[in-house]
Each structure stands twice: as structure tokens, then as C-alpha cells.
Amino acid sequence: MVPAADDEFAKDLGEFDSLEALRGKIRQQLLAAEERRADRETKAALVEALVGRPTSRCPRPSSSVT
């Protein structure tokens, strides 16, 4: 049997005074997880762009230099 999603359920978890407080915490955690995912994707794209970039090379010395 699934418990009712109400204030009593939230209070039984020990950390929340109401169902709204529980929902707020879950919402906050989901938003934080989404931010971390977006940061990972941005960093991965940056690394990919840098790895794919041609490297600069020093010019070869001229063979006429003695």
C-alpha cells in the first residue's frame, strides 16, 4: 500500500513540517542536479573543442642556416 502524500507523510520523514516543504526540497535538489548536468555538458564541450583545435607549432629552421 502506498502512503498518502500529505503533511503527515512529510513529517514522518523527520525533516519536513509539511508536504509543501518536502516538495520544495525535492524541487531544489532537482534544480541543483540539472545545474550540475549542464555544467558537465558545458565542460565536456569545451574540452572537446580544445582537443579538436589544431596545435600551434614552432617554425622549422631554414636549411640555409649555417
Secondary structure, DSSP 8 states (H G I E B T S, - for coil): -----SHHHHHHTSS-SSHHHHHHHHHHHHHHHHHHHHHHHHHHHHHHHHHHS---------TT--
